[in-house]
């Protein structure tokens, strides 16, 4: 049937995510995407518009899958439990084979910061959503007396995100996961005076 999509979009996006994590946006060609997804250029253009659109679809899938699962951990009533589970989930990503090259959103933020693209807006939205959610959770913990009043919710939320993103850079740059794990341990010790 002409004009009907003959492939699974989720499978194509999952395949492309690995490629983009490994090679980055700039290092990934349409030819690479054709090989990894087994789609031809016209199918890629019809489904995603262009490489930027395909990259954005990958970022959105990452945000909806990984980021939403991480943020769900913050729903625990006890703040300490919530933050520990949130950090444990993120550290667990270090051991997830699909995350082996690092967090797609973090890598994309580093690469796409100076470029104008639809993907850049997706990256900003993901960060804004995460900061907002963390800030609200930290503020609630301060109001409930579960977190010291020495903290400012917006500053702590930014610090948590910074450690998260920095741990990924440390792990990728050093070629092992120890530095990132240490960063999380230091963050938790600082928050809870341990």
C-alpha positions in Angstrom: 0.0 0.0 0.0 1.6 3.2 -1.1 1.8 6.0 1.4 1.3 3.8 4.4 4.1 3.5 7.0 5.5 -0.1 6.9 7.7 0.0 10.0 7.5 0.4 13.7 8.4 3.9 14.7 9.4 2.9 18.3 11.8 0.3 17.0 13.4 2.8 14.6 13.8 5.4 17.4 15.3 2.9 19.8 17.8 1.9 17.2 18.7 5.5 16.4 19.0 6.4 20.1 22.0 4.1 20.5 23.6 5.5 17.4 23.1 9.1 18.5 24.5 8.3 22.0 27.6 6.7 20.4 28.3 9.1 17.6 26.5 12.3 18.6 24.2 14.3 16.3 27.0 15.7 14.2 28.8 12.4 13.8 25.7 10.6 12.7 24.9 10.6 9.0 21.6 9.8 7.3 23.5 6.8 5.9 24.3 5.6 9.4 20.6 6.0 10.3 19.6 4.0 7.3 21.9 1.2 8.2 20.9 1.0 11.9 17.2 1.4 11.4 17.0 -0.5 8.1 14.9 2.4 6.7 15.6 4.3 3.5 16.0 8.0 3.4 12.5 8.7 2.1 11.0 6.7 5.0 13.1 8.7 7.5 12.1 12.0 5.9 8.4 11.0 5.7 8.3 9.9 9.4 10.6 12.4 11.0 11.1 15.3 8.5 14.9 15.2 8.7 17.8 14.2 10.9 17.0 16.9 13.4 13.4 15.6 13.7 14.7 12.1 14.1 17.1 13.2 16.9 14.2 15.1 18.5 12.1 12.0 18.5 14.9 10.1 20.2 15.2 12.8 22.9 11.5 12.9 23.5 11.4 9.1 23.8 14.3 9.3 26.3 12.5 12.0 28.2 9.3 10.1 28.4 10.9 6.8 29.3 13.9 7.5 31.5 13.3 11.0 32.8 9.7 10.3 33.8 10.7 7.1 35.6 13.4 9.0 37.5 11.0 11.8 38.5 8.4 9.2 39.7 10.9 8.3 42.4 10.4 11.8 43.9 6.8 11.0 44.8 7.8 9.2 48.0 6.4 10.9 51.1 9.7 10.8 52.9 12.2 13.2 51.2 15.3 11.2 52.1 13.7 8.1 50.7 12.6 10.0 47.6 16.1 11.5 46.9 17.9 8.2 47.6 15.6 6.3 45.2 15.9 9.0 42.6 19.7 8.9 42.8 19.7 5.1 42.9 17.7 5.0 39.7 20.1 7.4 38.0 23.1 5.4 39.2 21.4 2.3 38.0 21.5 3.8 34.6 25.2 3.6 34.7 24.9 -0.2 34.7 22.1 -0.4 32.1 23.6 -1.6 28.8 21.3 0.8 26.9 22.8 3.7 28.8 26.4 2.5 28.5 27.5 5.5 26.4 25.8 7.9 28.8 22.6 9.8 29.1 21.3 10.9 25.7 19.9 14.1 27.1 23.1 15.1 28.8 25.2 14.3 25.7 22.8 16.2 23.5 22.9 19.3 25.8 26.6 19.4 25.5 26.7 19.0 21.7 23.6 21.1 20.8 24.1 24.1 23.0 25.5 26.3 20.2 23.2 25.0 17.5 19.7 26.2 16.5 17.5 23.2 16.2 14.2 21.6 17.2 16.3 19.2 19.3 17.7 22.1 21.4 14.1 23.1 22.4 13.4 19.5 23.4 16.6 19.4 25.6 15.6 22.7 27.3 12.1 21.4 27.9 13.4 18.2 29.5 15.8 20.2 31.8 13.1 22.7 32.7 10.7 19.8 33.6 13.3 18.1 35.7 14.3 21.3 37.5 10.7 22.3 38.2 9.9 18.9 39.6 13.0 18.7 41.8 12.5 22.3 43.0 8.8 21.6 44.0 9.9 18.4 45.8 12.7 20.2 47.7 10.4 23.1 48.6 7.8 20.6 50.0 10.5 18.9 52.0 11.7 22.3 53.5 8.1 23.2 54.4 7.5 19.8 56.0 10.7 20.0 58.0 12.2 17.0 56.2 15.0 19.2 54.8 17.1 21.8 56.5 16.0 25.4 56.0 19.6 26.2 55.1 18.7 25.0 51.6 17.0 27.0 48.9 14.8 24.7 46.8 15.9 26.2 43.5 19.6 26.0 44.4 19.4 22.4 45.6 17.4 21.3 42.5 20.1 22.9 40.3 22.8 21.2 42.3 21.1 17.8 42.0 20.8 18.2 38.2 24.4 19.4 38.0 25.7 16.3 39.9 23.6 14.1 37.7 24.9 15.6 34.5 28.4 15.9 35.8 28.5 12.2 36.9 27.7 11.2 33.3 30.6 13.3 32.0 33.0 11.9 34.7 32.0 8.3 33.8 32.3 8.8 30.1 35.5 10.8 30.3 37.3 8.5 32.7 36.0 5.3 31.1 34.6 3.9 34.3 31.6 4.4 36.6 33.4 5.0 39.9 33.7 8.8 39.8 30.0 9.2 39.0 29.1 6.9 41.9 31.3 9.0 44.2 29.7 12.2 43.1 26.3 10.8 44.1 27.5 9.7 47.5 29.0 13.2 48.0 25.7 14.8 47.0 23.7 12.7 49.4 26.2 13.3 52.2 26.0 17.0 51.7 22.2 17.1 51.6 21.6 15.0 54.7 24.8 16.0 56.6 26.0 12.4 56.7 
